[in-house]
Amino acid sequence: MMDAMDAVRFMGSGARRPVRDMDVYPAIDLMGGRVVRLVEGREGTERDVSGDPLALAREWEARGATALHVIDLDAALEKGDNLLVIRSLLAQARVPVQVGGGVRDEQRIDALLEAGAARVVVGTRGVRDPRWLCEVARARPKTIVLAVDARDREVLVRGWKERAGIDLVQLALQVAGFPLAALLYTNVAVEGHARGIRLRPVNSLLHVADHPVIYSGGIARPSDVAKLRARGVAGVVLGTGLYFGRLDFDAVLCAARSRRRR
Amino acid sequence: MPEVVIVDYGVGNLHSLGKALERAGARVRVAVGPAEFSDARALVLPGVGAFGKVMEVVRPWADALRARIDAGVPTLAVCVGMQVLYSWGEEGNCAGLGLLGGTVRRMPHPRLPHMAWSPISWTAPRDPVLEGIPDRTHFYFVHSFATPAEEATAGVLGTTLYGKPFVAVARRGAVVATQFHPEKSSDQGARLIGNWVRSIGDSP
Protein backbone atom coordinates (compact mmCIF):
# COMPACT_ATOMS: atom_id res chain seq x y z
CA MET A 1 0.00 0.00 0.00
CA MET A 2 1.11 3.47 -0.79
CA ASP A 3 1.89 5.50 2.30
CA ALA A 4 0.65 9.02 2.72
CA MET A 5 3.86 10.80 1.76
CA ASP A 6 4.29 8.70 -1.37
CA ALA A 7 0.82 9.71 -2.30
CA VAL A 8 1.61 13.37 -1.82
CA ARG A 9 4.56 13.04 -4.19
CA PHE A 10 2.63 10.88 -6.60
CA MET A 11 -0.49 12.98 -6.85
CA GLY A 12 1.01 16.36 -6.06
CA SER A 13 2.65 16.63 -9.44
CA GLY A 14 -0.45 16.44 -11.56
CA ALA A 15 -3.26 17.31 -9.21
CA ARG A 16 -3.72 20.99 -9.93
CA ARG A 17 -7.18 22.11 -9.07
CA PRO A 18 -9.19 24.43 -11.26
CA VAL A 19 -9.86 27.85 -9.79
CA ARG A 20 -13.58 28.46 -9.71
CA ASP A 21 -16.13 30.60 -7.96
CA MET A 22 -16.24 29.57 -4.33
CA ASP A 23 -19.26 28.96 -2.18
CA VAL A 24 -19.30 31.23 0.84
CA TYR A 25 -21.10 29.74 3.81
CA PRO A 26 -21.96 31.97 6.75
CA ALA A 27 -21.96 29.70 9.81
CA ILE A 28 -25.04 29.40 11.96
CA ASP A 29 -24.04 27.35 15.01
CA LEU A 30 -27.00 26.54 17.21
CA MET A 31 -27.04 26.06 20.97
CA GLY A 32 -30.26 26.10 22.97
CA GLY A 33 -32.11 27.61 20.01
CA ARG A 34 -29.68 30.55 19.79
CA VAL A 35 -26.81 31.26 17.42
CA VAL A 36 -23.42 31.21 19.13
CA ARG A 37 -19.70 30.95 18.37
CA LEU A 38 -17.28 28.72 20.24
CA VAL A 39 -13.54 29.22 20.47
CA GLU A 40 -11.66 26.10 19.35
CA GLY A 41 -14.88 24.18 19.90
CA ARG A 42 -14.66 24.38 23.68
CA GLU A 43 -17.80 24.37 25.76
CA GLY A 44 -18.06 27.42 27.96
CA THR A 45 -16.42 29.69 25.39
CA GLU A 46 -19.65 30.45 23.56
CA ARG A 47 -20.41 34.01 22.58
CA ASP A 48 -23.88 35.06 21.59
CA VAL A 49 -24.44 35.96 17.94
CA SER A 50 -28.22 36.10 17.73
CA GLY A 51 -31.30 34.87 19.52
CA ASP A 52 -33.16 34.51 16.23
CA PRO A 53 -31.57 31.98 13.84
CA LEU A 54 -34.30 32.39 11.23
CA ALA A 55 -33.86 36.15 11.06
CA LEU A 56 -30.10 35.71 10.83
CA ALA A 57 -30.49 33.25 7.96
CA ARG A 58 -32.77 35.69 6.13
CA GLU A 59 -30.24 38.45 6.68
CA TRP A 60 -27.43 36.41 5.11
CA GLU A 61 -29.62 35.56 2.15
CA ALA A 62 -30.47 39.22 1.71
CA ARG A 63 -26.78 40.09 1.77
CA GLY A 64 -26.04 37.68 -1.07
CA ALA A 65 -25.02 34.43 0.61
CA THR A 66 -25.38 31.57 -1.87
CA ALA A 67 -25.41 28.87 0.79
CA LEU A 68 -25.69 28.47 4.57
CA HIS A 69 -23.84 26.20 6.99
CA VAL A 70 -25.90 25.18 10.01
CA ILE A 71 -24.44 23.18 12.89
CA ASP A 72 -26.36 21.77 15.83
CA LEU A 73 -23.85 22.16 18.67
CA ASP A 74 -26.16 20.60 21.25
CA ALA A 75 -26.46 17.47 19.14
CA ALA A 76 -22.69 17.43 18.58
CA LEU A 77 -22.10 17.66 22.34
CA GLU A 78 -24.82 15.03 22.95
CA LYS A 79 -26.88 17.48 25.02
CA GLY A 80 -30.17 17.55 23.15
CA ASP A 81 -30.76 19.05 19.76
CA ASN A 82 -32.12 22.03 17.79
CA LEU A 83 -34.11 20.00 15.28
CA LEU A 84 -37.23 22.14 15.46
CA VAL A 85 -35.31 25.32 14.69
CA ILE A 86 -33.42 23.56 11.91
CA ARG A 87 -36.64 22.32 10.32
CA SER A 88 -38.10 25.83 10.29
CA LEU A 89 -34.86 27.24 8.94
CA LEU A 90 -34.75 24.67 6.13
CA ALA A 91 -38.36 25.31 5.21
CA GLN A 92 -37.84 29.06 4.86
CA ALA A 93 -34.35 28.98 3.30
CA ARG A 94 -34.05 30.46 -0.19
CA VAL A 95 -30.56 29.09 -0.75
CA PRO A 96 -29.11 25.59 -0.31
CA VAL A 97 -28.27 24.74 3.30
CA GLN A 98 -25.77 22.21 4.59
CA VAL A 99 -26.53 20.87 8.03
CA GLY A 100 -24.48 18.94 10.57
CA GLY A 101 -23.66 18.39 14.20
CA GLY A 102 -24.14 15.09 16.00
CA VAL A 103 -25.10 13.21 12.85
CA ARG A 104 -24.25 9.62 13.72
CA ASP A 105 -26.86 7.49 12.01
CA GLU A 106 -28.77 7.19 8.78
CA GLN A 107 -32.03 8.06 10.45
CA ARG A 108 -30.77 11.55 11.28
CA ILE A 109 -29.25 11.97 7.82
CA ASP A 110 -32.52 11.11 6.13
CA ALA A 111 -34.56 13.25 8.52
CA LEU A 112 -32.40 16.26 7.61
CA LEU A 113 -32.56 15.55 3.87
CA GLU A 114 -36.30 15.06 4.09
CA ALA A 115 -36.56 18.41 5.88
CA GLY A 116 -34.83 20.05 2.93
CA ALA A 117 -31.10 20.03 3.70
CA ALA A 118 -29.03 20.20 0.52
CA ARG A 119 -26.18 18.30 2.17
CA VAL A 120 -25.58 16.67 5.51
CA VAL A 121 -22.30 17.03 7.36
CA VAL A 122 -21.05 13.88 9.09
CA GLY A 123 -18.14 14.06 11.52
CA THR A 124 -16.94 11.66 14.19
CA ARG A 125 -18.64 8.50 13.00
CA GLY A 126 -17.58 9.10 9.43
CA VAL A 127 -13.95 9.49 10.49
CA ARG A 128 -13.99 6.46 12.79
CA ASP A 129 -16.03 4.14 10.63
CA PRO A 130 -15.09 4.55 6.95
CA ARG A 131 -17.05 1.47 5.95
CA TRP A 132 -20.23 3.00 7.34
CA LEU A 133 -19.38 6.30 5.67
CA CYS A 134 -18.91 4.57 2.35
CA GLU A 135 -22.26 2.76 2.57
CA VAL A 136 -24.09 5.88 3.64
CA ALA A 137 -22.53 7.92 0.83
CA ARG A 138 -23.26 5.26 -1.79
CA ALA A 139 -26.91 5.28 -0.83
CA ARG A 140 -27.02 9.11 -1.07
CA PRO A 141 -24.35 10.06 -3.58
CA LYS A 142 -22.91 13.57 -3.38
CA THR A 143 -25.06 14.63 -0.45
CA ILE A 144 -22.74 13.75 2.44
CA VAL A 145 -20.00 16.15 3.51
CA LEU A 146 -17.29 14.61 5.68
CA ALA A 147 -16.18 17.03 8.37
CA VAL A 148 -12.50 16.61 9.08
CA ASP A 149 -11.60 18.57 12.18
CA ALA A 150 -7.89 18.66 12.83
CA ARG A 151 -5.30 20.54 14.83
CA ASP A 152 -3.28 21.34 11.70
CA ARG A 153 -3.08 17.71 10.47
CA GLU A 154 -3.88 15.76 13.63
CA VAL A 155 -7.50 14.67 13.17
CA LEU A 156 -9.80 15.09 16.18
CA VAL A 157 -13.23 13.62 16.94
CA ARG A 158 -16.04 13.88 19.49
CA GLY A 159 -16.34 17.63 19.60
CA TRP A 160 -12.57 18.04 19.16
CA LYS A 161 -11.92 16.36 22.50
CA GLU A 162 -10.25 13.15 21.29
CA ARG A 163 -7.51 12.34 18.84
CA ALA A 164 -8.65 10.05 16.07
CA GLY A 165 -5.14 8.68 15.64
CA ILE A 166 -5.03 9.54 11.97
CA ASP A 167 -3.38 12.23 9.88
CA LEU A 168 -5.41 14.58 7.68
CA VAL A 169 -3.71 13.34 4.51
CA GLN A 170 -4.16 9.68 5.44
CA LEU A 171 -7.84 10.25 6.09
CA ALA A 172 -8.33 12.05 2.77
CA LEU A 173 -6.73 9.10 1.00
CA GLN A 174 -8.80 6.62 2.95
CA VAL A 175 -12.05 8.16 1.73
CA ALA A 176 -10.89 8.81 -1.84
CA GLY A 177 -13.44 7.35 -4.23
CA PHE A 178 -16.34 7.56 -1.79
CA PRO A 179 -19.19 9.51 -3.46
CA LEU A 180 -19.04 12.37 -0.96
CA ALA A 181 -20.15 15.90 -1.81
CA ALA A 182 -17.07 17.42 -0.20
CA LEU A 183 -14.52 17.32 2.59
CA LEU A 184 -14.96 20.10 5.12
CA TYR A 185 -11.59 20.76 6.72
CA THR A 186 -11.62 22.78 9.93
CA ASN A 187 -8.30 23.73 11.42
CA VAL A 188 -9.12 23.62 15.11
CA ALA A 189 -5.86 25.35 16.00
CA VAL A 190 -7.08 28.62 14.52
CA GLU A 191 -10.87 28.17 14.58
CA GLY A 192 -12.80 30.80 16.48
CA HIS A 193 -9.91 33.27 16.64
CA ALA A 194 -10.33 35.18 13.35
CA ARG A 195 -6.59 35.82 13.29
CA GLY A 196 -5.80 34.29 9.92
CA ILE A 197 -5.37 30.88 8.34
CA ARG A 198 -2.53 28.36 8.08
CA LEU A 199 -1.97 27.32 4.51
CA ARG A 200 0.43 24.40 4.97
CA PRO A 201 -2.09 21.79 6.12
CA VAL A 202 -4.58 23.01 3.48
CA ASN A 203 -1.96 22.58 0.77
CA SER A 204 -1.24 19.03 1.94
CA LEU A 205 -4.93 18.21 1.89
CA LEU A 206 -5.50 19.72 -1.55
CA HIS A 207 -2.68 17.66 -3.01
CA VAL A 208 -4.35 14.37 -2.14
CA ALA A 209 -8.06 15.03 -1.73
CA ASP A 210 -10.30 13.37 -4.26
CA HIS A 211 -13.23 15.64 -3.35
CA PRO A 212 -14.00 19.34 -3.37
CA VAL A 213 -12.51 20.87 -0.21
CA ILE A 214 -14.39 23.36 1.93
CA TYR A 215 -12.22 25.26 4.39
CA SER A 216 -13.06 26.58 7.82
CA GLY A 217 -11.02 28.13 10.60
CA GLY A 218 -9.49 31.51 11.34
CA ILE A 219 -10.50 33.39 8.19
CA ALA A 220 -9.96 37.03 9.09
CA ARG A 221 -9.61 38.96 5.85
CA PRO A 222 -10.63 38.72 2.20
CA SER A 223 -7.04 37.91 1.22
CA ASP A 224 -7.32 34.64 3.21
CA VAL A 225 -10.26 33.76 0.99
CA ALA A 226 -8.41 34.79 -2.19
CA LYS A 227 -5.44 32.57 -1.25
CA LEU A 228 -7.70 29.60 -0.63
CA ARG A 229 -9.49 30.18 -3.92
CA ALA A 230 -6.23 30.41 -5.84
CA ARG A 231 -5.36 26.94 -4.52
CA GLY A 232 -8.65 25.47 -5.68
CA VAL A 233 -10.59 25.40 -2.41
CA ALA A 234 -14.27 25.02 -3.34
CA GLY A 235 -15.85 26.86 -0.43
CA VAL A 236 -15.27 28.63 2.86
CA VAL A 237 -17.22 28.64 6.09
CA LEU A 238 -17.14 31.98 7.89
CA GLY A 239 -18.00 32.50 11.52
CA THR A 240 -16.08 34.42 14.12
CA GLY A 241 -14.46 36.75 11.58
CA LEU A 242 -17.90 37.82 10.39
CA TYR A 243 -19.58 38.07 13.75
CA PHE A 244 -16.80 39.36 15.98
CA GLY A 245 -13.96 40.31 13.65
CA ARG A 246 -13.65 42.88 10.92
CA LEU A 247 -14.35 40.56 8.01
CA ASP A 248 -16.54 42.31 5.47
CA PHE A 249 -18.98 39.95 3.79
CA ASP A 250 -19.16 41.87 0.50
CA ALA A 251 -15.37 41.88 0.24
CA VAL A 252 -15.36 38.13 0.85
CA LEU A 253 -17.90 37.59 -1.93
CA CYS A 254 -15.67 39.60 -4.28
CA ALA A 255 -12.63 37.54 -3.34
CA ALA A 256 -14.58 34.30 -3.75
CA ARG A 257 -15.81 35.03 -7.27
CA SER A 258 -14.19 35.96 -10.49
CA ARG A 259 -16.70 38.74 -11.02
CA ARG A 260 -19.59 40.26 -9.19
CA ARG A 261 -22.81 38.51 -9.99
CA ARG A 262 -26.47 39.18 -9.35
CA MET B 1 -54.93 35.08 -3.76
CA PRO B 2 -54.39 32.40 -6.44
CA GLU B 3 -54.34 28.79 -5.33
CA VAL B 4 -51.56 26.58 -6.67
CA VAL B 5 -51.63 22.83 -6.39
CA ILE B 6 -48.36 20.98 -5.81
CA VAL B 7 -48.44 17.45 -7.20
CA ASP B 8 -46.97 15.17 -4.53
CA TYR B 9 -45.11 12.14 -5.95
CA GLY B 10 -44.55 10.90 -2.41
CA VAL B 11 -40.78 11.39 -2.53
CA GLY B 12 -38.83 14.16 -0.85
CA ASN B 13 -39.64 17.47 0.72
CA LEU B 14 -42.11 19.98 -0.67
CA HIS B 15 -41.67 22.57 2.08
CA SER B 16 -39.09 24.75 0.36
CA LEU B 17 -41.08 25.13 -2.84
CA GLY B 18 -44.34 25.52 -0.92
CA LYS B 19 -42.89 28.29 1.24
CA ALA B 20 -41.44 30.04 -1.80
CA LEU B 21 -44.85 30.00 -3.53
CA GLU B 22 -46.52 31.33 -0.39
CA ARG B 23 -43.98 34.13 -0.14
CA ALA B 24 -44.88 35.01 -3.74
CA GLY B 25 -48.49 35.41 -2.68
CA ALA B 26 -50.00 32.03 -3.58
CA ARG B 27 -52.15 29.76 -1.48
CA VAL B 28 -50.63 26.26 -1.62
CA ARG B 29 -52.44 22.93 -1.66
CA VAL B 30 -50.68 19.57 -1.95
CA ALA B 31 -52.41 16.96 -4.11
CA VAL B 32 -51.93 13.22 -4.40
CA GLY B 33 -53.60 11.81 -7.50
CA PRO B 34 -56.01 13.18 -10.13
CA ALA B 35 -58.97 13.34 -7.75
CA GLU B 36 -57.11 16.06 -5.89
CA PHE B 37 -55.61 18.00 -8.78
CA SER B 38 -58.21 17.69 -11.56
CA ASP B 39 -59.82 20.97 -10.46
CA ALA B 40 -56.49 22.79 -10.12
CA ARG B 41 -56.29 26.32 -11.54
CA ALA B 42 -52.48 26.21 -11.35
CA LEU B 43 -50.17 23.21 -11.07
CA VAL B 44 -46.66 22.74 -9.74
CA LEU B 45 -44.55 19.68 -10.49
CA PRO B 46 -41.86 19.79 -7.80
CA GLY B 47 -38.21 18.87 -8.19
CA VAL B 48 -37.89 15.88 -5.90
CA GLY B 49 -36.98 12.31 -6.80
CA ALA B 50 -35.57 10.68 -9.91
CA PHE B 51 -37.09 10.37 -13.39
CA GLY B 52 -37.93 6.66 -13.18
CA LYS B 53 -39.36 6.84 -9.67
CA VAL B 54 -41.45 9.90 -10.44
CA MET B 55 -42.80 8.36 -13.65
CA GLU B 56 -43.80 5.20 -11.75
CA VAL B 57 -46.01 7.37 -9.57
CA VAL B 58 -47.16 9.77 -12.26
CA ARG B 59 -47.79 7.32 -15.13
CA PRO B 60 -51.29 6.38 -13.94
CA TRP B 61 -52.05 10.09 -13.65
CA ALA B 62 -50.58 10.97 -17.05
CA ASP B 63 -53.89 11.46 -18.89
CA ALA B 64 -55.35 13.59 -16.13
CA LEU B 65 -52.19 15.70 -15.95
CA ARG B 66 -52.04 16.18 -19.72
CA ALA B 67 -55.72 17.10 -19.72
CA ARG B 68 -55.16 19.85 -17.15
CA ILE B 69 -52.08 21.14 -18.93
CA ASP B 70 -53.72 21.03 -22.37
CA ALA B 71 -56.64 22.95 -20.91
CA GLY B 72 -54.15 25.80 -20.45
CA VAL B 73 -53.72 25.56 -16.70
CA PRO B 74 -50.56 27.48 -15.75
CA THR B 75 -47.96 24.94 -14.70
CA LEU B 76 -44.55 25.34 -13.12
CA ALA B 77 -42.27 22.30 -13.38
CA VAL B 78 -39.01 22.23 -11.45
CA CYS B 79 -35.94 20.00 -11.98
CA VAL B 80 -37.18 16.41 -12.26
CA GLY B 81 -40.67 17.89 -12.59
CA MET B 82 -39.38 19.48 -15.80
CA GLN B 83 -37.59 16.34 -16.91
CA VAL B 84 -40.72 14.17 -16.86
CA LEU B 85 -42.37 16.57 -19.31
CA TYR B 86 -39.94 15.38 -22.01
CA SER B 87 -40.53 12.37 -24.24
CA TRP B 88 -37.89 10.10 -22.77
CA GLY B 89 -35.57 9.83 -19.77
CA GLU B 90 -32.29 7.93 -19.76
CA GLU B 91 -32.53 7.79 -15.98
CA GLY B 92 -34.98 4.96 -15.47
CA ASN B 93 -34.97 4.43 -19.23
CA CYS B 94 -38.63 5.17 -19.69
CA ALA B 95 -41.04 7.49 -21.43
CA GLY B 96 -42.00 10.80 -19.90
CA LEU B 97 -45.22 12.75 -20.36
CA GLY B 98 -44.14 13.90 -23.82
CA LEU B 99 -45.29 17.49 -23.48
CA LEU B 100 -41.84 18.72 -24.48
CA GLY B 101 -39.86 17.18 -27.33
CA GLY B 102 -36.47 15.74 -26.45
CA THR B 103 -34.62 13.19 -24.36
CA VAL B 104 -33.30 13.79 -20.87
CA ARG B 105 -29.76 12.43 -20.94
CA ARG B 106 -26.92 11.88 -18.47
CA MET B 107 -24.77 15.00 -18.66
CA PRO B 108 -21.43 14.58 -20.46
CA HIS B 109 -19.27 15.70 -17.54
CA PRO B 110 -16.92 13.74 -15.24
CA ARG B 111 -18.26 15.41 -12.10
CA LEU B 112 -21.89 14.61 -11.44
CA PRO B 113 -24.24 15.73 -10.11
CA HIS B 114 -23.97 19.25 -11.43
CA MET B 115 -24.44 20.95 -8.07
CA ALA B 116 -23.68 24.62 -8.50
CA TRP B 117 -24.84 28.13 -9.17
CA SER B 118 -24.57 28.47 -12.93
CA PRO B 119 -25.27 31.42 -15.22
CA ILE B 120 -28.09 31.15 -17.74
CA SER B 121 -28.04 32.60 -21.22
CA TRP B 122 -31.45 33.56 -22.51
CA THR B 123 -32.03 32.17 -25.98
CA ALA B 124 -35.50 33.55 -26.68
CA PRO B 125 -36.91 37.06 -26.52
CA ARG B 126 -37.64 37.78 -22.89
CA ASP B 127 -40.53 35.67 -21.64
CA PRO B 128 -42.84 37.32 -19.07
CA VAL B 129 -41.78 34.76 -16.46
CA LEU B 130 -38.18 36.00 -16.81
CA GLU B 131 -39.07 39.67 -16.53
CA GLY B 132 -36.50 41.66 -14.59
CA ILE B 133 -33.95 38.84 -14.56
CA PRO B 134 -30.74 39.80 -16.39
CA ASP B 135 -28.90 37.57 -18.86
CA ARG B 136 -26.17 35.46 -17.19
CA THR B 137 -27.99 35.43 -13.87
CA HIS B 138 -26.85 32.52 -11.69
CA PHE B 139 -29.36 29.92 -10.55
CA TYR B 140 -28.87 26.91 -8.30
CA PHE B 141 -28.76 23.48 -9.97
CA VAL B 142 -28.62 19.94 -8.52
CA HIS B 143 -28.98 17.25 -11.19
CA SER B 144 -27.12 14.66 -13.22
CA PHE B 145 -29.49 14.52 -16.19
CA ALA B 146 -30.69 17.23 -18.55
CA THR B 147 -31.93 17.76 -22.07
CA PRO B 148 -29.10 18.75 -24.43
CA ALA B 149 -29.86 22.12 -25.98
CA GLU B 150 -29.24 20.75 -29.49
CA GLU B 151 -31.93 18.10 -29.02
CA ALA B 152 -34.69 20.24 -27.60
CA THR B 153 -37.22 20.84 -30.32
CA ALA B 154 -38.88 24.04 -29.20
CA GLY B 155 -39.69 26.34 -26.36
CA VAL B 156 -36.17 26.79 -25.01
CA LEU B 157 -35.96 30.07 -23.07
CA GLY B 158 -32.50 29.65 -21.60
CA THR B 159 -29.50 27.35 -21.60
CA THR B 160 -26.55 26.66 -19.34
CA LEU B 161 -23.23 24.99 -20.02
CA TYR B 162 -22.07 21.95 -18.08
CA GLY B 163 -20.09 19.65 -20.31
CA LYS B 164 -22.40 20.74 -23.13
CA PRO B 165 -25.18 23.30 -23.28
CA PHE B 166 -28.43 22.02 -21.83
CA VAL B 167 -31.93 23.37 -21.43
CA ALA B 168 -32.23 25.42 -18.24
CA VAL B 169 -35.67 26.98 -18.81
CA ALA B 170 -38.37 26.04 -21.29
CA ARG B 171 -41.93 27.01 -22.03
CA ARG B 172 -44.75 25.31 -23.86
CA GLY B 173 -47.99 27.21 -23.76
CA ALA B 174 -48.86 27.78 -20.12
CA VAL B 175 -46.14 25.42 -18.90
CA VAL B 176 -42.91 26.91 -17.55
CA ALA B 177 -40.17 24.44 -16.73
CA THR B 178 -36.86 25.06 -14.97
CA GLN B 179 -34.00 22.61 -14.60
CA PHE B 180 -32.68 24.70 -11.69
CA HIS B 181 -34.33 25.17 -8.32
CA PRO B 182 -35.85 28.67 -8.22
CA GLU B 183 -36.84 28.06 -4.58
CA LYS B 184 -33.15 27.76 -3.70
CA SER B 185 -31.91 30.51 -6.01
CA SER B 186 -32.14 33.48 -3.68
CA ASP B 187 -33.59 36.80 -4.94
CA GLN B 188 -33.74 36.03 -8.65
CA GLY B 189 -35.34 32.63 -8.00
CA ALA B 190 -37.95 34.37 -5.88
CA ARG B 191 -38.46 36.86 -8.71
CA LEU B 192 -39.11 34.07 -11.21
CA ILE B 193 -41.60 32.41 -8.86
CA GLY B 194 -43.23 35.79 -8.26
CA ASN B 195 -43.53 36.41 -12.02
CA TRP B 196 -45.10 32.99 -12.44
CA VAL B 197 -47.58 33.41 -9.60
CA ARG B 198 -48.62 36.81 -10.97
CA SER B 199 -49.13 35.27 -14.41
CA ILE B 200 -51.72 32.86 -12.97
CA GLY B 201 -54.00 35.79 -12.28
CA ASP B 202 -53.72 36.92 -15.91
CA SER B 203 -54.67 33.56 -17.41
CA PRO B 204 -58.30 32.60 -18.06
Contacts between the chains, C-beta under 8 A, distances in Angstrom:
chain1	res1	chain2	res2	distance
A	21	B	117	7.4
A	61	B	186	6.0
A	64	B	186	7.6
A	66	B	117	5.5
A	66	B	138	7.8
A	66	B	140	7.5
A	66	B	186	6.8
A	90	B	13	7.9
A	90	B	15	7.1
A	90	B	16	7.2
A	91	B	15	4.1
A	91	B	16	6.6
A	91	B	19	5.4
A	92	B	19	5.7
A	93	B	16	6.8
A	93	B	184	7.4
A	94	B	20	6.9
A	94	B	183	7.0
A	94	B	184	6.7
A	94	B	185	7.5
A	94	B	186	5.4
A	94	B	187	7.8
A	94	B	189	6.7
A	94	B	190	6.2
A	95	B	140	7.1
A	95	B	184	5.8
A	95	B	185	7.6
A	95	B	186	5.3
A	96	B	140	6.0
A	96	B	142	7.7
A	96	B	184	5.1
A	113	B	13	7.8
A	114	B	12	7.2
A	114	B	13	5.5
A	115	B	13	6.2
A	115	B	15	7.3
A	116	B	13	4.6
A	116	B	15	5.5
A	116	B	16	4.9
A	118	B	142	7.1
A	118	B	184	7.3
A	141	B	113	7.8
A	142	B	112	7.7
A	142	B	113	5.4
A	142	B	115	6.4
A	181	B	115	7.1
A	261	B	119	7.3
A	261	B	136	7.6
A	261	B	137	7.7
A	261	B	138	5.3
A	262	B	137	6.3
A	262	B	138	6.2
A	262	B	186	7.2
A	262	B	187	6.9
A	262	B	188	6.3
